[in-house]
Structures are given as structure tokens and as C-alpha cells.
Amino acid sequence: MSESPALAYAHGQDDWSDEEAPKGGEQTAAEWVAPAWPEANEYIQTLFHELHMAWTSETACESNVRAIIGNTEYRQIIGLGPPVVPLIIRELVREPNHWHTALNAITRADPVPPEHAGDLDAIARDWARWARLQGIDY
């Protein structure tokens, strides 16, 4: 089953054919990451903060990237889905860290060119640019 055009857009597809282009009334990327109900925003923010604090605490002395991104709390953050994208972007801009895998898993986008691999500051800029282009407020 193929994804909806709005999700493809949110995932970074920018080479629309006329047939695939989002039609009026379809979800934008910014709408796609919005929580489904108003109370979810506070809940997701609180849960993200708790998981983020645990993840950074548990991996603070870790140098193995696979262990950092394989951490249980990191994987739970990914499991929160699209509503955490603005929170991750905000945190990534504030303090660059290994968020690329989580953002890629949630959005299926990959705005980071190969030459930026391993450069957390450049990766943060790439994802922030992607979010702005998608209309995602962070």
C-alpha cells in the first residue's frame, strides 16, 4: 500500500507529479505532526521530556552510536510518532545530539547530505531547515 501524498510530502518528497500532488483539504506536514487531540500536546511534551532526560542520562558516557540510538528511551521517543518531531527539532537546535535516526524513522525524510555525516552541528542545521520548509513550528 502506498502512502498518502500528504505523508509523502511530510517525508520529504518534493518531486510531485500532477496526479500525486496534495489536493485542497489534504494534510500538510505541519498538520501531520500536530497531536490528534488538544490534551495530547501537554502529555506528549511531558513524556518526551521524561524520556529525553532518561536517555541523555543513560547514554552520557556512551561513545558507541549504536548503543546511544538503541537505548530503550530513545526507541520509545520514536514510538511517540509524528507529534514529537517539533520537540526533537527544538532539542536538536538547542543542543545537537544523535537525533537523526529518530527523525528519519518518524518522518522517513533524510535532509542530511552525505558530507555532513558525523557532524552533529551540520545535521542539526539540515533538520531545522527541513522543518522550516515543511512549515513545522518548533
Residue frames as qw, qx, qy, qz and C-alpha x, y, z in Angstrom:
[[0.000, 0.890, 0.456, 0.000, 0.00, 0.00, 0.00],
 [0.427, 0.371, -0.038, 0.824, 1.47, 3.37, -0.90],
 [0.212, -0.449, -0.471, 0.729, 1.41, 6.29, 1.49],
 [0.208, 0.877, 0.424, -0.093, -0.84, 9.26, 1.05],
 [0.476, 0.644, 0.041, 0.597, 0.52, 12.24, -0.90],
 [0.293, -0.886, 0.110, -0.341, 0.44, 14.32, 2.28],
 [0.816, -0.504, 0.245, 0.141, 2.61, 11.79, 4.10],
 [0.787, 0.294, 0.166, 0.517, 4.96, 11.57, 1.13],
 [0.147, 0.845, -0.021, 0.513, 5.24, 15.36, 1.33],
 [0.564, -0.783, 0.202, -0.171, 5.96, 15.16, 5.04],
 [0.893, -0.222, 0.278, 0.276, 8.59, 12.55, 4.28],
 [0.302, -0.606, 0.373, 0.634, 10.45, 14.95, 2.04],
 [0.508, 0.356, 0.656, 0.430, 9.12, 14.12, -1.40],
 [0.082, 0.681, 0.061, -0.725, 9.26, 17.26, -3.46],
 [0.044, 0.229, -0.690, -0.685, 9.04, 15.88, -7.00],
 [0.520, 0.353, 0.614, -0.477, 5.26, 15.65, -7.31],
 [0.082, 0.225, 0.740, 0.628, 3.57, 14.53, -10.46],
 [0.365, -0.210, -0.106, -0.901, 0.26, 16.28, -11.07],
 [0.710, -0.271, -0.578, -0.298, -1.51, 13.08, -10.05],
 [0.646, -0.226, -0.592, 0.425, 0.33, 12.83, -6.69],
 [0.106, 0.319, -0.218, 0.916, 0.29, 16.48, -5.64],
 [0.030, -0.369, -0.751, 0.546, -1.74, 17.18, -2.48],
 [0.083, -0.574, -0.548, -0.602, -5.21, 18.43, -3.26],
 [0.251, -0.468, 0.182, -0.827, -7.08, 21.01, -1.25],
 [0.782, -0.406, 0.026, -0.472, -8.14, 19.69, 2.13],
 [0.902, 0.020, -0.374, 0.215, -5.35, 17.11, 2.45],
 [0.656, -0.708, -0.025, 0.261, -2.98, 17.20, 5.41],
 [0.336, 0.832, -0.366, 0.245, 0.12, 19.35, 5.30],
 [0.639, 0.158, -0.611, 0.441, 3.31, 18.26, 7.03],
 [0.072, -0.309, 0.441, -0.840, 2.62, 20.72, 9.83],
 [0.740, -0.213, 0.012, -0.638, -0.84, 19.19, 10.37],
 [0.850, 0.090, -0.519, -0.016, 0.61, 15.69, 10.19],
 [0.465, 0.153, -0.637, 0.595, 2.85, 16.34, 13.22],
 [0.355, -0.386, 0.206, -0.826, 0.11, 18.05, 15.24],
 [0.147, 0.018, 0.918, -0.369, -1.35, 15.97, 18.09],
 [0.174, -0.354, -0.813, -0.428, -4.72, 14.39, 17.36],
 [0.376, -0.782, -0.482, -0.124, -6.38, 15.97, 20.40],
 [0.010, 0.867, -0.168, 0.470, -5.54, 19.16, 22.33],
 [0.697, -0.658, 0.254, -0.133, -4.68, 17.43, 25.62],
 [0.951, 0.124, 0.033, 0.282, -2.11, 15.27, 23.81],
 [0.386, 0.772, -0.215, 0.458, 0.24, 18.19, 23.37],
 [0.359, -0.735, 0.422, -0.391, 0.92, 18.55, 27.10],
 [0.931, -0.214, 0.286, -0.075, 1.05, 14.78, 27.63],
 [0.856, 0.416, -0.005, 0.307, 3.47, 14.25, 24.74],
 [0.184, 0.812, -0.319, 0.453, 5.68, 17.14, 25.86],
 [0.588, -0.619, 0.423, -0.303, 5.88, 15.73, 29.40],
 [0.964, -0.025, 0.259, 0.047, 6.55, 12.19, 28.23],
 [0.683, 0.629, -0.126, 0.350, 9.13, 13.38, 25.69],
 [0.076, -0.819, 0.398, -0.406, 10.91, 15.39, 28.39],
 [0.769, -0.447, 0.418, -0.186, 10.99, 12.41, 30.78],
 [0.946, 0.207, 0.187, 0.165, 12.24, 10.01, 28.08],
 [0.478, 0.774, -0.191, 0.368, 14.78, 12.54, 26.82],
 [0.305, -0.777, 0.447, -0.321, 16.19, 13.11, 30.31],
 [0.878, -0.247, 0.408, -0.048, 16.48, 9.36, 30.91],
 [0.849, 0.471, 0.073, 0.227, 18.07, 8.79, 27.50],
 [0.296, 0.817, -0.309, 0.387, 20.69, 11.52, 27.94],
 [0.526, -0.658, 0.467, -0.269, 21.43, 10.37, 31.49],
 [0.924, -0.082, 0.373, -0.006, 21.83, 6.72, 30.48],
 [0.812, 0.440, 0.159, 0.348, 23.98, 7.47, 27.44],
 [0.089, -0.985, 0.138, 0.060, 26.02, 10.43, 28.72],
 [0.366, -0.655, 0.626, 0.213, 29.27, 8.43, 28.87],
 [0.803, 0.238, 0.539, 0.090, 28.48, 6.24, 25.86],
 [0.014, -0.590, 0.465, 0.660, 30.64, 6.62, 22.75],
 [0.212, 0.103, 0.908, 0.348, 29.06, 3.83, 20.70],
 [0.356, 0.083, -0.172, -0.915, 26.41, 5.45, 18.47],
 [0.518, -0.156, -0.766, -0.347, 24.58, 2.12, 18.07],
 [0.343, -0.330, -0.757, 0.448, 24.20, 1.92, 21.85],
 [0.057, 0.211, 0.202, -0.955, 23.06, 5.55, 22.00],
 [0.484, 0.091, -0.300, -0.817, 20.33, 5.12, 19.39],
 [0.543, -0.110, -0.816, -0.164, 19.47, 1.61, 20.55],
 [0.019, -0.027, 0.657, -0.753, 18.63, 2.84, 24.05],
 [0.014, -0.493, -0.868, 0.054, 15.12, 1.91, 25.24],
 [0.040, 0.712, 0.345, -0.610, 14.08, 5.51, 25.94],
 [0.040, 0.399, -0.467, -0.788, 15.33, 6.66, 22.53],
 [0.074, -0.153, -0.898, -0.405, 13.25, 3.95, 20.89],
 [0.014, -0.620, -0.725, 0.298, 10.23, 4.94, 22.99],
 [0.059, 0.596, -0.017, -0.801, 10.64, 8.53, 21.78],
 [0.105, 0.130, -0.729, -0.664, 10.49, 7.23, 18.19],
 [0.068, -0.369, -0.926, -0.046, 7.35, 5.32, 19.16],
 [0.087, 0.576, 0.421, -0.696, 5.62, 8.57, 20.09],
 [0.476, 0.547, 0.610, 0.318, 5.45, 9.29, 16.37],
 [0.321, 0.588, 0.272, 0.691, 4.91, 12.49, 14.40],
 [0.288, -0.917, -0.203, -0.189, 3.80, 14.74, 17.29],
 [0.665, -0.622, 0.085, 0.404, 7.32, 14.63, 18.77],
 [0.661, 0.429, 0.195, 0.584, 9.00, 15.90, 15.59],
 [0.047, 0.875, -0.015, 0.481, 8.82, 19.60, 16.61],
 [0.656, -0.735, 0.166, -0.045, 10.08, 18.70, 20.10],
 [0.866, -0.086, 0.233, 0.434, 13.02, 16.75, 18.70],
 [0.479, 0.641, 0.130, 0.586, 13.87, 19.55, 16.24],
 [0.253, -0.912, 0.057, -0.318, 13.71, 22.11, 19.05],
 [0.776, -0.564, 0.248, 0.136, 16.03, 19.99, 21.20],
 [0.817, 0.217, 0.237, 0.479, 18.35, 19.29, 18.27],
 [0.273, 0.799, 0.040, 0.534, 18.72, 23.02, 17.55],
 [0.467, -0.846, 0.146, -0.211, 19.27, 23.77, 21.25],
 [0.431, -0.596, 0.676, 0.043, 21.85, 21.03, 21.73],
 [0.667, 0.417, -0.529, -0.318, 22.93, 18.92, 18.73],
 [0.533, -0.289, 0.771, -0.196, 22.80, 15.22, 19.53],
 [0.062, -0.089, 0.929, 0.354, 22.09, 11.90, 17.79],
 [0.497, 0.389, 0.465, -0.621, 18.52, 12.71, 16.74],
 [0.319, 0.384, -0.570, -0.652, 18.96, 11.99, 13.02],
 [0.135, -0.036, -0.982, -0.125, 17.94, 8.33, 13.32],
 [0.145, 0.454, 0.730, -0.490, 14.81, 9.16, 15.31],
 [0.324, 0.571, 0.003, -0.754, 13.76, 11.91, 12.91],
 [0.268, 0.296, -0.758, -0.516, 14.45, 9.70, 9.92],
 [0.025, -0.170, -0.982, 0.079, 12.44, 6.83, 11.45],
 [0.204, 0.548, 0.580, -0.567, 9.45, 9.05, 12.22],
 [0.341, 0.695, -0.013, -0.633, 9.39, 11.22, 9.09],
 [0.816, 0.246, 0.453, 0.262, 11.15, 8.95, 6.59],
 [0.341, 0.932, -0.090, 0.085, 12.89, 12.11, 5.38],
 [0.799, -0.262, 0.089, 0.533, 16.65, 12.39, 5.09],
 [0.247, 0.965, 0.046, 0.079, 17.69, 16.01, 4.56],
 [0.473, -0.743, 0.403, 0.249, 21.28, 15.36, 5.64],
 [0.678, 0.645, -0.344, -0.076, 23.75, 15.18, 2.73],
 [0.944, -0.038, -0.216, 0.246, 26.48, 12.50, 2.97],
 [0.463, 0.471, -0.303, 0.687, 29.18, 15.12, 3.54],
 [0.348, -0.612, 0.231, -0.672, 27.50, 16.11, 6.84],
 [0.881, -0.235, -0.408, -0.041, 27.63, 12.58, 8.27],
 [0.718, -0.194, -0.400, 0.536, 29.06, 12.67, 11.78],
 [0.164, 0.189, -0.131, 0.959, 28.86, 16.49, 12.06],
 [0.115, -0.560, -0.774, 0.272, 26.12, 16.97, 14.66],
 [0.023, 0.548, 0.127, -0.826, 26.02, 20.76, 14.18],
 [0.187, 0.194, -0.583, -0.766, 25.54, 20.44, 10.41],
 [0.175, -0.302, -0.925, -0.152, 22.96, 17.70, 10.90],
 [0.038, -0.578, -0.580, 0.573, 21.05, 19.97, 13.28],
 [0.137, 0.459, -0.163, -0.863, 21.04, 22.76, 10.70],
 [0.174, 0.012, -0.814, -0.554, 19.87, 20.35, 7.97],
 [0.150, -0.458, -0.873, 0.067, 16.92, 19.13, 10.04],
 [0.004, 0.584, 0.350, -0.732, 16.00, 22.66, 11.16],
 [0.165, 0.304, -0.436, -0.831, 15.98, 23.76, 7.52],
 [0.183, -0.187, -0.911, -0.320, 13.84, 20.75, 6.59],
 [0.084, -0.540, -0.742, 0.388, 11.35, 21.55, 9.37],
 [0.090, 0.525, 0.054, -0.844, 11.05, 25.19, 8.25],
 [0.200, 0.166, -0.654, -0.711, 10.46, 24.10, 4.66],
 [0.222, -0.314, -0.914, -0.125, 7.74, 21.73, 5.85],
 [0.329, -0.568, -0.151, -0.739, 6.05, 24.51, 7.84],
 [0.726, -0.410, -0.528, 0.159, 6.72, 22.76, 11.15],
 [0.170, -0.830, 0.214, -0.487, 6.95, 25.19, 14.06],
 [0.796, -0.177, -0.465, 0.345, 9.46, 24.21, 16.67]]
